[in-house]
Amino acid sequence: MKQTQRHDAIIDLVRRQGYVSTEELVEHFDVSPQTIRRDLNDLADQNKIQRHHGGAALPSSSENTAWQDRKMMWSAEKARIAQRVASQIPDGATLFIDIGTTPEAVAHALLNHNNLRVVTNNLNVAMLLMAKPDFRLILAGGEVRTRDGGIMGEATLDFISQFRLDFGILGISGIDMDGSLLEFDYHEVRTKRAIIENSRCVILVADHSKFGRNAMVNLGNMSLIDQLYTDEPPPPSVMKVIEQHEVHLELC
């Protein structure tokens, strides 16, 4: 069995059982303990599993990976996604840019554009786009989440509801196998819904590691978005939902 096939099979076992021991995996795949330990370390680095002494379990559904770690994960893939999205945004457009490291990558890819008008609840995006004197940058009010520069709360919702913009660039923490869009923070979900409701075209940016990733708050299903930009084909069950809701899929 190839390494990628074994990784997929390990993830499937963890999902079905909740926890698997290293010994169980060694016996199941008939490989050495060192090979299984490398597999588990690789999958933990991708946040596909949570590594435990002697085995692996599902990642926490209540707490996201640290922002700095997420920023480093799949950075090349996020950059490809961002460049493709940016190529679809015309000069002079109006857009929301959401919390998250992939929306931040999109903001970076937009620096060669002209005369954009950007509303964001992401301090990192605001700091990045300040370098463009021809951009009109509008920062949402609200409570700053210090761990990642996200801005949320009732004031944020009221602020976003004042606008009707061309594009909403959204990130997501996880996409369940039934196509549900998942987040860790209820307040962040409310903010994303406000962006969705006030965007003419909703673009979801998510690298392949988000497929099958667990998080505790359900934003809704694929019908909420117009376009999905990702770097690998989604799993068949997710692809079925994408087709059902006629979401435009771009592989980058």
Secondary structure as the mmCIF struct_conf table of DSSP 4:
data_model
#
loop_
_struct_conf.conf_type_id
_struct_conf.id
_struct_conf.beg_label_comp_id
_struct_conf.beg_label_asym_id
_struct_conf.beg_label_seq_id
_struct_conf.end_label_comp_id
_struct_conf.end_label_asym_id
_struct_conf.end_label_seq_id
HELX_RH_AL_P HELX_RH_AL_P1 GLN A 3 GLN A 17
BEND BEND1 GLY A 18 GLY A 18
STRN STRN1 TYR A 19 SER A 21
HELX_RH_AL_P HELX_RH_AL_P2 THR A 22 PHE A 29
TURN_TY1_P TURN_TY1_P1 ASP A 30 ASP A 30
HELX_RH_AL_P HELX_RH_AL_P3 PRO A 33 ASP A 45
TURN_TY1_P TURN_TY1_P2 GLN A 46 ASN A 47
BEND BEND2 LYS A 48 ILE A 49
STRN STRN2 GLN A 50 HIS A 52
TURN_TY1_P TURN_TY1_P3 HIS A 53 GLY A 54
STRN STRN3 GLY A 55 ALA A 57
HELX_LH_PP_P HELX_LH_PP_P1 LEU A 58 SER A 60
BEND BEND3 SER A 61 SER A 62
HELX_LH_PP_P HELX_LH_PP_P2 ASN A 64 ALA A 66
HELX_RH_AL_P HELX_RH_AL_P4 TRP A 67 MET A 72
TURN_TY1_P TURN_TY1_P4 MET A 73 TRP A 74
HELX_RH_AL_P HELX_RH_AL_P5 SER A 75 SER A 87
TURN_TY1_P TURN_TY1_P5 GLN A 88 GLN A 88
BEND BEND4 ILE A 89 ILE A 89
HELX_LH_PP_P HELX_LH_PP_P3 PRO A 90 PRO A 90
TURN_TY1_P TURN_TY1_P6 ASP A 91 GLY A 92
STRN STRN4 THR A 94 ILE A 97
BEND BEND5 ILE A 99 GLY A 100
HELX_RH_AL_P HELX_RH_AL_P6 THR A 101 ALA A 109
HELX_RH_3T_P HELX_RH_3T_P1 LEU A 110 ASN A 112
BEND BEND6 ASN A 115 ASN A 115
STRN STRN5 ARG A 117 THR A 120
BEND BEND7 ASN A 121 ASN A 121
STRN STRN6 ASN A 122 ASN A 122
HELX_RH_AL_P HELX_RH_AL_P7 LEU A 123 LEU A 129
TURN_TY1_P TURN_TY1_P7 MET A 130 ALA A 131
TURN_TY1_P TURN_TY1_P8 PRO A 133 ASP A 134
BEND BEND8 PHE A 135 PHE A 135
STRN STRN7 ARG A 136 LEU A 139
HELX_LH_PP_P HELX_LH_PP_P4 ALA A 140 GLY A 141
BEND BEND9 GLY A 142 GLY A 142
STRN STRN8 GLU A 143 ARG A 145
TURN_TY1_P TURN_TY1_P9 THR A 146 GLY A 149
STRN STRN9 GLY A 150 MET A 152
BEND BEND10 GLY A 153 GLY A 153
HELX_RH_AL_P HELX_RH_AL_P8 GLU A 154 ILE A 160
TURN_TY1_P TURN_TY1_P10 SER A 161 GLN A 162
STRN STRN10 LEU A 165 LEU A 170
BEND BEND11 SER A 173 SER A 173
STRN STRN11 GLY A 174 ILE A 175
TURN_TY1_P TURN_TY1_P11 MET A 177 ASP A 178
BEND BEND12 GLY A 179 GLY A 179
STRN STRN12 LEU A 181 GLU A 183
BEND BEND13 PHE A 184 PHE A 184
HELX_RH_AL_P HELX_RH_AL_P9 TYR A 186 GLU A 197
TURN_TY1_P TURN_TY1_P12 ASN A 198 ASN A 198
STRN STRN13 SER A 199 VAL A 205
HELX_RH_3T_P HELX_RH_3T_P2 HIS A 208 LYS A 210
STRN STRN14 PHE A 211 PHE A 211
TURN_TY1_P TURN_TY1_P13 GLY A 212 GLY A 212
BEND BEND14 MET A 216 MET A 216
STRN STRN15 VAL A 217 GLY A 220
HELX_RH_3T_P HELX_RH_3T_P3 MET A 222 LEU A 224
BEND BEND15 ASP A 226 ASP A 226
STRN STRN16 GLN A 227 THR A 230
BEND BEND16 ASP A 231 GLU A 232
HELX_LH_PP_P HELX_LH_PP_P5 PRO A 233 PRO A 235
HELX_RH_AL_P HELX_RH_AL_P10 PRO A 236 GLN A 244
TURN_TY1_P TURN_TY1_P14 HIS A 245 GLU A 246
STRN STRN17 HIS A 248 LEU A 251
#
